[in-house]
């Protein structure tokens, strides 16, 4: 299995969420790039975020964001 460009865009959006404050959401405006708009729409359709233009993480979305951000930390660490 490989990461598709769509998956990478979704991971990038999940990485934007502040895991220290679950009351802090994100908003993707309609003038954002098409990659971000597509990613936020897919994340909403998958039930990971509360609104089609961003919003808050759902319970499932919180799990996904935690894993995505942990993966980024691991991959960015120096050997």
Residue frames as a rotation matrix with the C-alpha (Angstrom) as fourth column:
UNK 1
0.585 0.811 0.000 0.00
0.811 -0.585 0.000 0.00
0.000 0.000 -1.000 0.00
UNK 2
-0.601 -0.763 0.237 1.27
0.766 -0.635 -0.102 3.48
0.228 0.120 0.966 -0.83
UNK 3
-0.197 0.483 -0.853 0.21
0.442 -0.733 -0.517 6.96
-0.875 -0.479 -0.069 0.17
UNK 4
0.081 0.315 0.946 -1.75
0.981 -0.192 -0.020 8.64
0.175 0.929 -0.325 -2.59
UNK 5
-0.780 -0.333 0.531 -1.58
0.313 -0.941 -0.131 12.41
0.543 0.064 0.837 -3.16
UNK 6
0.139 0.913 0.384 -5.13
-0.204 -0.353 0.913 12.65
0.969 -0.206 0.137 -1.72
UNK 7
0.652 0.045 -0.756 -4.07
0.636 0.509 0.579 10.81
0.411 -0.859 0.304 1.44
UNK 8
-0.420 -0.886 -0.198 -1.06
0.885 -0.351 -0.306 13.07
0.202 -0.304 0.931 1.85
UNK 9
-0.558 0.301 0.773 -3.29
-0.064 -0.945 0.321 16.15
0.827 0.130 0.547 1.54
UNK 10
0.576 0.811 -0.101 -5.58
-0.026 0.142 0.990 14.70
0.817 -0.568 0.102 4.22
UNK 11
0.338 -0.559 -0.757 -2.63
0.915 0.382 0.126 13.95
0.219 -0.736 0.641 6.50
UNK 12
-0.685 -0.609 0.399 -1.36
0.540 -0.793 -0.283 17.50
0.488 0.022 0.872 6.03
UNK 13
-0.093 0.734 0.673 -4.73
-0.322 -0.662 0.677 18.87
0.942 -0.153 0.298 7.15
UNK 14
0.753 0.353 -0.556 -4.89
0.335 0.522 0.784 16.54
0.567 -0.777 0.274 10.15
UNK 15
-0.118 -0.905 -0.408 -1.44
0.949 0.018 -0.316 17.80
0.293 -0.424 0.857 11.13
UNK 16
-0.509 -0.044 0.859 -2.82
0.097 -0.995 0.007 21.36
0.855 0.087 0.511 11.38
UNK 17
0.567 0.823 0.017 -5.11
0.045 -0.052 0.998 20.55
0.822 -0.565 -0.066 14.30
UNK 18
-0.352 -0.597 0.721 -4.00
-0.706 -0.336 -0.623 21.61
0.614 -0.729 -0.303 17.77
UNK 19
-0.040 0.312 -0.949 -4.19
0.250 0.923 0.293 18.42
0.967 -0.225 -0.115 19.83
UNK 20
-0.851 -0.313 -0.422 -3.73
0.482 -0.144 -0.864 20.39
0.210 -0.939 0.273 23.05
UNK 21
-0.687 0.669 -0.284 -7.03
-0.355 -0.650 -0.673 22.22
-0.635 -0.361 0.683 22.53
UNK 22
-0.737 0.434 0.518 -9.93
0.624 0.730 0.277 20.16
-0.258 0.527 -0.809 21.17
UNK 23
0.309 0.869 -0.386 -12.12
0.603 -0.493 -0.627 23.29
-0.735 -0.040 -0.677 21.07
UNK 24
-0.085 -0.434 -0.897 -9.88
-0.511 -0.754 0.413 24.78
-0.856 0.493 -0.158 18.38
UNK 25
0.528 0.331 0.782 -10.95
0.467 0.656 -0.593 23.90
-0.709 0.678 0.192 14.86
UNK 26
-0.725 -0.676 -0.131 -9.78
0.230 -0.417 0.879 24.90
-0.649 0.607 0.458 11.41
UNK 27
0.507 0.829 -0.237 -11.53
0.029 -0.291 -0.956 26.62
-0.861 0.478 -0.172 8.51
UNK 28
-0.618 -0.599 0.510 -10.67
0.554 0.129 0.823 26.01
-0.558 0.790 0.252 4.86
UNK 29
-0.089 0.571 -0.816 -11.99
-0.293 -0.798 -0.527 28.96
-0.952 0.192 0.239 2.87
UNK 30
0.677 0.483 0.555 -13.43
0.341 0.462 -0.819 28.56
-0.652 0.744 0.148 -0.61
UNK 31
0.869 -0.432 -0.243 -10.45
-0.462 -0.527 -0.713 30.45
0.180 0.732 -0.657 -2.06
UNK 32
0.221 -0.786 0.578 -7.97
-0.540 0.395 0.743 27.90
-0.812 -0.476 -0.337 -0.65
UNK 33
-0.585 -0.479 -0.654 -6.09
-0.809 0.290 0.512 25.68
-0.055 0.829 -0.557 -3.07
UNK 34
0.265 0.785 -0.560 -8.05
-0.823 0.486 0.293 22.81
0.502 0.383 0.775 -4.59
UNK 35
-0.375 -0.486 -0.790 -5.89
0.020 0.847 -0.531 20.23
0.927 -0.215 -0.308 -2.81
UNK 36
-0.996 -0.014 0.088 -6.92
-0.086 -0.135 -0.987 21.56
0.026 -0.991 0.133 0.62
UNK 37
-0.286 0.958 -0.029 -10.58
-0.951 -0.287 -0.117 21.93
-0.120 -0.006 0.993 -0.37
UNK 38
0.175 0.309 -0.935 -10.68
-0.545 0.821 0.169 18.35
0.820 0.480 0.312 -1.64
UNK 39
-0.657 -0.525 -0.541 -8.94
0.144 0.617 -0.774 17.03
0.740 -0.587 -0.330 1.46
UNK 40
-0.894 0.352 0.277 -11.27
-0.401 -0.354 -0.845 18.77
-0.199 -0.867 0.457 3.90
UNK 41
0.031 0.936 -0.352 -14.30
-0.985 0.089 0.150 17.54
0.172 0.342 0.924 1.97
UNK 42
0.030 -0.082 -0.996 -13.03
-0.229 0.969 -0.087 13.95
0.973 0.231 0.010 2.05
UNK 43
-0.906 -0.395 -0.152 -12.19
0.069 0.217 -0.974 14.13
0.418 -0.892 -0.169 5.76
UNK 44
-0.553 0.788 0.271 -15.74
-0.787 -0.387 -0.480 15.32
-0.274 -0.479 0.834 6.46
UNK 45
0.245 0.657 -0.713 -17.24
-0.837 0.514 0.186 12.55
0.489 0.552 0.676 4.31
UNK 46
-0.228 -0.440 -0.868 -15.15
0.053 0.885 -0.462 10.01
0.972 -0.151 -0.178 6.23
UNK 47
0.743 0.641 -0.191 -16.47
0.252 -0.004 0.968 11.37
0.619 -0.768 -0.165 9.53
UNK 48
-0.054 -0.863 -0.503 -13.15
0.943 0.121 -0.309 12.70
0.328 -0.491 0.807 10.79
UNK 49
-0.972 -0.207 -0.112 -14.14
0.232 -0.924 -0.304 16.37
-0.040 -0.321 0.946 11.00
UNK 50
-0.447 0.858 -0.252 -17.41
0.501 0.007 -0.865 18.06
-0.741 -0.513 -0.433 11.89
UNK 51
0.484 0.633 -0.604 -17.95
-0.116 -0.638 -0.761 20.31
-0.867 0.439 -0.236 8.84
UNK 52
0.714 -0.131 0.688 -17.34
0.670 0.414 -0.616 20.19
-0.204 0.901 0.383 5.10
UNK 53
0.651 -0.510 0.563 -15.11
0.026 -0.726 -0.688 23.29
0.759 0.462 -0.459 5.36
UNK 54
-0.479 -0.868 0.128 -13.17
-0.226 -0.019 -0.974 22.17
0.848 -0.496 -0.187 8.43
UNK 55
0.599 0.734 0.320 -14.59
-0.469 -0.001 0.883 22.54
0.648 -0.679 0.344 11.89
UNK 56
0.146 -0.460 0.876 -13.61
-0.965 0.128 0.228 20.31
-0.217 -0.879 -0.425 14.76
UNK 57
-0.727 -0.435 -0.531 -12.19
-0.514 0.858 0.001 16.82
0.456 0.273 -0.847 14.97
UNK 58
0.567 0.819 -0.087 -14.64
-0.609 0.488 0.625 14.05
0.554 -0.302 0.776 15.68
UNK 59
0.618 -0.330 0.714 -13.63
-0.520 0.509 0.686 11.23
-0.589 -0.795 0.143 18.03
UNK 60
0.710 -0.336 0.619 -12.37
0.593 0.759 -0.269 9.24
-0.380 0.558 0.738 15.04
UNK 61
0.737 -0.409 0.539 -10.68
0.201 -0.628 -0.752 12.35
0.646 0.662 -0.380 13.66
UNK 62
0.660 -0.499 0.562 -8.89
-0.751 -0.444 0.488 12.93
0.005 -0.744 -0.668 16.95
UNK 63
0.591 -0.435 0.679 -7.48
0.069 0.866 0.496 9.41
-0.803 -0.246 0.542 16.79
UNK 64
0.679 -0.304 0.669 -6.40
0.732 0.209 -0.648 9.95
0.057 0.930 0.364 13.18
UNK 65
0.752 -0.392 0.530 -4.82
-0.220 -0.907 -0.360 13.34
0.622 0.154 -0.768 13.92
UNK 66
0.660 -0.523 0.539 -2.92
-0.597 0.069 0.799 11.92
-0.455 -0.849 -0.267 16.89
UNK 67
0.517 -0.454 0.726 -1.51
0.479 0.856 0.195 9.13
-0.710 0.247 0.660 14.72
UNK 68
0.732 -0.218 0.646 -0.72
0.570 -0.324 -0.755 11.49
0.373 0.921 -0.113 11.83
UNK 69
0.742 -0.446 0.500 1.10
-0.521 -0.854 0.010 13.91
0.423 -0.268 -0.866 14.10
UNK 70
0.594 -0.539 0.597 2.96
-0.331 0.513 0.792 11.09
-0.733 -0.668 0.126 15.84
UNK 71
0.608 -0.347 0.714 4.08
0.726 0.606 -0.324 9.75
-0.320 0.716 0.621 12.46
UNK 72
0.764 -0.324 0.557 5.35
0.128 -0.771 -0.624 13.20
0.632 0.548 -0.548 11.48
UNK 73
0.702 -0.505 0.503 7.30
-0.701 -0.363 0.613 13.42
-0.127 -0.783 -0.609 14.73
UNK 74
0.545 -0.480 0.687 8.88
0.129 0.858 0.496 10.03
-0.828 -0.182 0.530 14.15
UNK 75
0.601 -0.273 0.752 9.76
0.799 0.226 -0.557 10.71
-0.018 0.935 0.354 10.52
UNK 76
0.750 -0.288 0.595 11.19
-0.058 -0.925 -0.376 14.13
0.658 0.248 -0.711 11.36
UNK 77
0.874 -0.440 0.206 13.42
-0.220 0.019 0.975 12.81
-0.433 -0.898 -0.080 14.15
UNK 78
0.313 -0.868 -0.386 17.14
-0.878 -0.108 -0.467 12.68
0.363 0.485 -0.795 13.61
UNK 79
0.722 -0.061 -0.689 18.79
0.101 0.995 0.018 9.23
0.684 -0.082 0.725 13.84
